[in-house]
Amino acid sequence: MKYSKRLAYWLTCWIIVAPWRRTLRQHLFEWFVKTFVEKKAEVEIEQPITDERLFPLIQDCLIKTENLSAKKLIVMLVPEGNFMSGGIYSFFTIAKELKSLKHIHGCDVVVMTRPNVNLRTYVRQTHFRNEFIVYRFSQLCLFSELEELILFIPEESVARFHNIISFSKQIMNYIQSIGKLHINIMNQNILLMPERQEFQSLYQLTSNITQTTAHDQYCTQEFSDRYGLKTLLIPPFTDLSLYPIIPFKKKKKRILYSPDTDVKKSEILNKLAEELPEYELMEIKGMTFDYYVSLVSQSRFMITFGEGLDGYFAQTFLMQGVAFAVYNKHFFPESEDFNTENIFTSYDEMKEKIVESILMYERDESLRESAIGHYVDMQNRLYSKKRYLAALERFCLNEYDFYPKNH
C-alpha cells in the first residue's frame, strides 16, 4: 500500500502536461465507476481491497492538480457515507451554484468528507446527478498556496469539529497557518444545531464564524443573538424542470411515505393498509433521486414523518400530487396559511383522519386543485430559484439578514 500511495502522489503531482492529467483522471474515474459503483468487483486476491484502502488511492489520483495552486478555496463538508438525504442533496447543489459564482468570490470550490475519527470517506455521490469528486478532509493540506479558506460545516458536525481535527497535528497546523479562515455553519435543521457554548472551540481557529439557515422560522434576530452569529437564509431549491409531470388522475393509486421514524408511524401505515387496500404503500428508501422523483410523479399521495415542510412534502405538490404532514413550528413559516385538510396537529390526529383526508382529495377535484395550487404558489414565492441564487450572491458579498447584538 505504501508504494501505491507513492505512485498516486507521483501521478497527481508530477505529470506536468495538463491534457495528460485530464485524460488520466478520466480513465481512472471511468474505471472506478465501472468496477466499484455500477457493480461490485469480486477479485480473488490474498488481501482484499477495502473501501478504506481504495478510496484514498482513487482520491489522490483524481484530485485536480490545477486546483492545488488555488489561493482562495471554498470547501463544502459532507457526511462520510454515500447515502441520500435532502440535506446532502442541498450541500452538493449549493456547491454547484457557488462554483458558478466564482466571478464574485474568486474561490475554487471542492467537496470533502468531514473529518471523522474512523477516517471514512468516499469518492462519488451516486444517488443524484452532480459534477463533484468527493475528497477527504486531509487532502486540504495539499493546497500549498492557500491564503483564504471558507469552510461550510453541517450543523450536526460543528460541536466535534475542533476536537476531531486536533488529533492531526499536520491538519491543525495547516488550518492555523491560513491567513483568512471563514467557517460557515450550515444550520439546516434547528433541532440538530448545538447551543452556542458547544461550538466555542471553533473560535480557536477563527473569529469569522457565520451561519446560513434553510428555514425562515429560525432565520431571525432572536436566533442570531442566541448563537452570536451573522445569519443568512438560503432558502431550499430543487430543480424539477427535467422531470415530466403526470396528471393526478393518471397517477397510480400509491401512497409514498418518508423513511423518518415516529412512534405512530407503524399504526398509521397499518390503518392505511387495512382501510385502503386498493392503494400501494411504498417507503422512500435506498433509491436514487431520479427514481425517487419518478415515483413521486407517478404516485397520488405522500406522507412525510419528518420535518413536515420538507422535500417529500414540497416536491409532491410540484409534481401535482398531494402530501400530508404534521405541523411543526420549527419549519413551517408563520407567514403562510397551513389551515388545510392535509396538515395535522399531531400524529394522533393524522392516524384518526388520514384515510378520510385521502378519500376527500380523491373525490373532490376542486379541493385537490386548490391545495396543489396553494402550495405551488407558496413555493414559487418562498423557494424560487431567483431567491435562492440571490441569497448565495449575498453570502459571497458578505451580506447577511441579521447581525448579533452586543457581540
Secondary structure as the mmCIF struct_conf table of DSSP 4:
data_model
#
loop_
_struct_conf.conf_type_id
_struct_conf.id
_struct_conf.beg_label_comp_id
_struct_conf.beg_label_asym_id
_struct_conf.beg_label_seq_id
_struct_conf.end_label_comp_id
_struct_conf.end_label_asym_id
_struct_conf.end_label_seq_id
HELX_RH_AL_P HELX_RH_AL_P1 LYS A 2 TRP A 14
HELX_RH_AL_P HELX_RH_AL_P2 ALA A 18 PHE A 32
HELX_RH_PI_P HELX_RH_PI_P1 VAL A 33 VAL A 37
BEND BEND1 GLU A 38 LYS A 39
BEND BEND2 GLU A 46 GLN A 47
HELX_RH_AL_P HELX_RH_AL_P3 ASP A 51 LEU A 62
BEND BEND3 ILE A 63 ILE A 63
HELX_RH_3T_P HELX_RH_3T_P1 THR A 65 SER A 69
BEND BEND4 LYS A 71 LYS A 71
STRN STRN1 LYS A 72 VAL A 78
BEND BEND5 GLU A 80 GLY A 81
HELX_RH_AL_P HELX_RH_AL_P4 GLY A 86 SER A 100
TURN_TY1_P TURN_TY1_P1 LEU A 101 LEU A 101
HELX_RH_AL_P HELX_RH_AL_P5 LYS A 102 HIS A 105
STRN STRN2 ASP A 108 THR A 113
HELX_LH_PP_P HELX_LH_PP_P1 ARG A 114 PRO A 115
TURN_TY1_P TURN_TY1_P2 VAL A 117 ASN A 118
BEND BEND6 VAL A 123 VAL A 123
BEND BEND7 HIS A 127 PHE A 128
HELX_LH_PP_P HELX_LH_PP_P2 PHE A 132 ILE A 133
STRN STRN3 VAL A 134 ARG A 136
HELX_RH_3T_P HELX_RH_3T_P2 PHE A 137 LEU A 142
TURN_TY1_P TURN_TY1_P3 SER A 144 GLU A 145
STRN STRN4 GLU A 148 PRO A 154
HELX_RH_3T_P HELX_RH_3T_P3 GLU A 155 SER A 157
HELX_RH_AL_P HELX_RH_AL_P6 VAL A 158 ILE A 165
TURN_TY1_P TURN_TY1_P4 SER A 166 PHE A 167
HELX_RH_AL_P HELX_RH_AL_P7 LYS A 169 SER A 177
BEND BEND8 GLY A 179 GLY A 179
STRN STRN5 LYS A 180 ASN A 187
TURN_TY1_P TURN_TY1_P5 ILE A 190 LEU A 192
HELX_LH_PP_P HELX_LH_PP_P3 MET A 193 GLU A 195
HELX_RH_3T_P HELX_RH_3T_P4 ARG A 196 GLN A 204
TURN_TY1_P TURN_TY1_P6 LEU A 205 LEU A 205
BEND BEND9 SER A 207 SER A 207
STRN STRN6 ILE A 209 THR A 213
BEND BEND10 ALA A 214 HIS A 215
HELX_RH_3T_P HELX_RH_3T_P5 ASP A 216 TYR A 218
BEND BEND11 THR A 220 THR A 220
HELX_RH_AL_P HELX_RH_AL_P8 GLN A 221 TYR A 227
TURN_TY1_P TURN_TY1_P7 GLY A 228 GLY A 228
STRN STRN7 LYS A 230 LEU A 233
TURN_TY1_P TURN_TY1_P8 SER A 241 LEU A 242
BEND BEND12 TYR A 243 TYR A 243
HELX_LH_PP_P HELX_LH_PP_P4 PRO A 244 PRO A 247
HELX_RH_3T_P HELX_RH_3T_P6 PHE A 248 LYS A 250
BEND BEND13 LYS A 251 LYS A 251
STRN STRN8 LYS A 252 TYR A 257
BEND BEND14 PRO A 259 PRO A 259
TURN_TY1_P TURN_TY1_P9 VAL A 263 LYS A 264
HELX_RH_AL_P HELX_RH_AL_P9 LYS A 265 GLU A 275
TURN_TY1_P TURN_TY1_P10 PRO A 277 GLU A 278
BEND BEND15 TYR A 279 TYR A 279
STRN STRN9 GLU A 280 GLU A 283
BEND BEND16 GLY A 286 GLY A 286
HELX_RH_AL_P HELX_RH_AL_P10 PHE A 289 GLN A 298
STRN STRN10 SER A 299 ILE A 303
BEND BEND17 GLY A 306 ASP A 310
HELX_RH_AL_P HELX_RH_AL_P11 GLY A 311 LEU A 318
TURN_TY1_P TURN_TY1_P11 MET A 319 GLN A 320
STRN STRN11 VAL A 322 VAL A 326
TURN_TY1_P TURN_TY1_P12 LYS A 329 PHE A 331
BEND BEND18 PHE A 332 PHE A 332
TURN_TY1_P TURN_TY1_P13 GLU A 334 SER A 335
BEND BEND19 GLU A 336 GLU A 336
BEND BEND20 THR A 340 THR A 340
TURN_TY1_P TURN_TY1_P14 GLU A 341 ASN A 342
STRN STRN12 ILE A 343 PHE A 344
BEND BEND21 THR A 345 SER A 346
HELX_RH_AL_P HELX_RH_AL_P12 TYR A 347 ARG A 363
HELX_RH_AL_P HELX_RH_AL_P13 GLU A 365 LEU A 382
BEND BEND22 TYR A 383 TYR A 383
HELX_RH_AL_P HELX_RH_AL_P14 LYS A 385 CYS A 396
TURN_TY1_P TURN_TY1_P15 LEU A 397 ASN A 398
BEND BEND23 ASP A 401 ASP A 401
STRN STRN13 PHE A 402 PHE A 402
TURN_TY1_P TURN_TY1_P16 LYS A 405 ASN A 406
#
